[in-house]
């Protein structure tokens, strides 16, 4: 039986190689090829333990969604010179988000101490993620996730990613998540924290004790699940994400560039200095503007150039980057967290 299943999967893989489009052959991007590809995905899902009932319910009747391909293709490419950070922060750390975050902290005040004891992540940090992703749950997306993920996988530009997420979505259904809840962004993220299916499977947890990790309507489950993600990503309890820093006149950040090659987010980390303890930065005239232990390792970050705002960033900042590999995102989350905690 196992040999027959492997042979069937191989045959379907060969069929998809013939019928699937490549980035250079958009003329073959059609419903017939899409349906042939779904046969391959179905066989692969079965080989990973997804039930036949779930495979049928999830994949039957799906139609291509050209809109998600358009949205994916319209994503901005890399820029040689990153745009300034300050305008982004003014849009994303604004009065509305700050007020919403403070209101959410007040609303959840009864359970936040328990969550912090359980995970060791400050509630303002996870609440800032909640606010940044969906404005505290006010918008979560209405794209059919199975259709979006299947279309993006078939299109092929990032097939490994989206195919894996489509199969992860089916595993969620097998786990008991209603297929009707599978609505979200065009790129496959869903719920209050905008998790991808694979992230839900490995990080979503029950925060309110009802036995189900409901990140679609439960703030408690959402904050617990984000906290769990941060713990697994290496959050260090008791350290800030970073603090503002003042630099002496004429300080040359270029002389402290990092020589390390980061394993991920290379362009993001290229903008950070070498690691030094806070005390080592103090000896160079760099003064932290917030409470931080002198032995904590930090990197210096001055994104908008000499004379502009600067920060000393800890390893916890890198944890925020694991959620979204962007200095713009991570800085706005950290600063929003600081504001809503005041």
CORFEN-V567967 format. One record per residue. N is the residue number from 1. PHI is phi as a letter, one per 30 degrees, with the letter a starting at -180 (* if undefined). D_FIRST is the distance of its C-alpha to the first C-alpha in Angstrom with 2 decimals. Layout:
# CORFEN-V567967
((N;PHI;D_FIRST) (N;PHI;D_FIRST))
This chain:
# CORFEN-V567967
((1;*;0.00) (2;d;3.83) (3;d;5.42) (4;d;5.09) (5;d;6.19) (6;d;8.66) (7;d;9.85) (8;d;10.50) (9;d;12.33) (10;d;14.24) (11;d;15.29) (12;d;16.60) (13;d;18.33) (14;d;20.08) (15;d;21.11) (16;d;22.63) (17;d;24.52) (18;d;26.15) (19;c;26.96) (20;d;27.74) (21;d;31.35) (22;c;32.86) (23;d;36.05) (24;c;38.04) (25;b;36.58) (26;d;37.35) (27;d;37.76) (28;c;33.99) (29;d;33.72) (30;b;33.11) (31;d;31.20) (32;d;29.06) (33;d;27.85) (34;d;27.46) (35;d;25.17) (36;d;22.99) (37;d;22.89) (38;d;21.95) (39;d;18.78) (40;d;17.87) (41;d;19.02) (42;d;17.03) (43;d;13.71) (44;d;15.04) (45;d;16.23) (46;e;12.98) (47;d;11.55) (48;c;14.76) (49;j;14.37) (50;d;16.59) (51;d;16.38) (52;d;15.97) (53;d;19.58) (54;d;20.91) (55;e;19.29) (56;d;20.84) (57;d;24.13) (58;d;24.58) (59;c;23.79) (60;d;24.78) (61;i;28.24) (62;d;28.93) (63;c;31.67) (64;e;32.84) (65;b;35.66) (66;e;38.01) (67;d;40.23) (68;d;37.96) (69;d;37.73) (70;d;41.52) (71;d;41.88) (72;d;39.58) (73;d;41.49) (74;d;44.78) (75;d;44.17) (76;d;47.06) (77;d;46.57) (78;d;47.92) (79;c;51.68) (80;d;53.66) (81;c;56.03) (82;d;54.51) (83;d;56.58) (84;d;58.83) (85;d;57.42) (86;e;60.42) (87;d;59.97) (88;d;56.32) (89;d;57.36) (90;d;60.12) (91;d;57.63) (92;c;54.95) (93;c;57.15) (94;c;59.48) (95;e;61.41) (96;d;58.95) (97;d;55.98) (98;d;58.22) (99;d;59.55) (100;d;56.10) (101;d;54.82) (102;d;57.82) (103;d;57.36) (104;d;53.70) (105;d;54.74) (106;d;57.39) (107;d;54.98) (108;c;52.47) (109;e;55.18) (110;d;54.34) (111;c;50.82) (112;d;51.20) (113;e;52.57) (114;d;49.56) (115;d;47.17) (116;d;49.16) (117;d;49.19) (118;d;45.43) (119;c;44.55) (120;i;47.78) (121;c;47.78) (122;e;51.03) (123;d;50.66) (124;d;52.62) (125;d;50.03) (126;d;47.07) (127;d;49.36) (128;d;50.33) (129;d;46.68) (130;e;46.46) (131;d;49.63) (132;d;48.71) (133;d;45.28) (134;b;46.20) (135;h;49.88) (136;i;49.04) (137;j;46.64) (138;d;48.83) (139;b;46.30) (140;b;42.53) (141;j;41.48) (142;b;40.33) (143;d;37.70) (144;d;34.38) (145;d;32.17) (146;d;28.87) (147;d;30.79) (148;d;32.69) (149;d;29.83) (150;d;27.70) (151;d;30.81) (152;d;31.72) (153;d;28.27) (154;d;28.26) (155;e;31.84) (156;j;30.66) (157;d;33.63) (158;b;31.88) (159;d;28.30) (160;e;26.70) (161;d;28.90) (162;d;28.53) (163;d;24.82) (164;d;24.30) (165;d;26.81) (166;d;25.20) (167;d;21.91) (168;d;24.18) (169;d;25.97) (170;d;22.87) (171;d;22.34) (172;d;25.97) (173;d;25.39) (174;d;22.62) (175;d;25.25) (176;j;27.71) (177;d;29.79) (178;d;30.81) (179;d;29.80) (180;d;33.46) (181;d;34.54) (182;d;32.72) (183;b;35.94) (184;a;37.56) (185;d;38.80) (186;d;37.85) (187;c;36.02) (188;j;33.76) (189;d;35.93) (190;a;36.80) (191;i;38.83) (192;e;42.08) (193;c;41.01) (194;h;39.01) (195;d;35.82) (196;d;32.79) (197;e;29.54) (198;d;28.38) (199;d;31.85) (200;e;31.72) (201;d;28.52) (202;c;30.14) (203;b;33.80) (204;d;34.56) (205;b;36.16) (206;d;38.14) (207;c;41.83) (208;c;43.52) (209;i;41.73) (210;c;40.16) (211;i;36.60) (212;b;35.42) (213;d;35.78) (214;c;37.62) (215;c;38.69) (216;c;39.57) (217;b;42.58) (218;c;43.23) (219;d;45.53) (220;d;44.88) (221;d;41.11) (222;d;41.76) (223;d;44.21) (224;d;42.06) (225;d;39.00) (226;d;41.12) (227;d;42.64) (228;d;39.26) (229;e;38.33) (230;d;41.64) (231;d;41.22) (232;d;37.85) (233;d;39.48) (234;j;42.21) (235;e;45.13) (236;c;48.08) (237;d;49.90) (238;j;53.64) (239;c;53.71) (240;d;54.61) (241;d;52.59) (242;l;55.75) (243;b;59.49) (244;d;61.98) (245;b;64.03) (246;c;67.45) (247;c;68.05) (248;d;71.40) (249;e;73.22) (250;i;72.03) (251;d;68.83) (252;c;66.54) (253;d;62.88) (254;d;61.91) (255;d;63.19) (256;b;60.51) (257;d;57.47) (258;d;54.17) (259;c;52.94) (260;d;49.45) (261;c;46.46) (262;d;44.43) (263;d;40.61) (264;a;40.46) (265;h;42.98) (266;d;45.05) (267;d;47.57) (268;d;48.08) (269;d;48.75) (270;e;50.90) (271;d;53.56) (272;c;53.85) (273;d;56.15) (274;d;55.50) (275;d;54.91) (276;b;58.10) (277;d;59.16) (278;e;61.36) (279;d;64.25) (280;d;63.76) (281;d;63.91) (282;d;67.05) (283;d;68.65) (284;c;68.16) (285;j;69.83) (286;d;66.75) (287;c;67.23) (288;d;64.55) (289;c;65.62) (290;b;63.59) (291;d;62.88) (292;a;60.62) (293;d;60.75) (294;d;62.31) (295;c;59.52) (296;d;56.70) (297;d;55.20) (298;b;55.53) (299;c;55.44) (300;c;58.24) (301;b;57.43) (302;b;60.12) (303;d;58.23) (304;c;61.23) (305;j;63.38) (306;e;66.61) (307;i;68.65) (308;c;65.79) (309;d;63.82) (310;b;61.94) (311;b;59.56) (312;c;58.32) (313;c;54.56) (314;c;52.67) (315;d;49.05) (316;d;48.48) (317;d;49.22) (318;d;46.22) (319;d;44.11) (320;d;45.34) (321;d;44.36) (322;d;40.76) (323;d;40.85) (324;a;42.28) (325;d;43.14) (326;a;46.66) (327;d;50.06) (328;d;51.36) (329;d;48.79) (330;d;49.11) (331;d;52.90) (332;d;53.16) (333;d;50.95) (334;d;53.01) (335;d;56.32) (336;d;55.35) (337;e;54.35) (338;d;57.77) (339;d;59.55) (340;d;57.89) (341;d;58.45) (342;d;62.22))
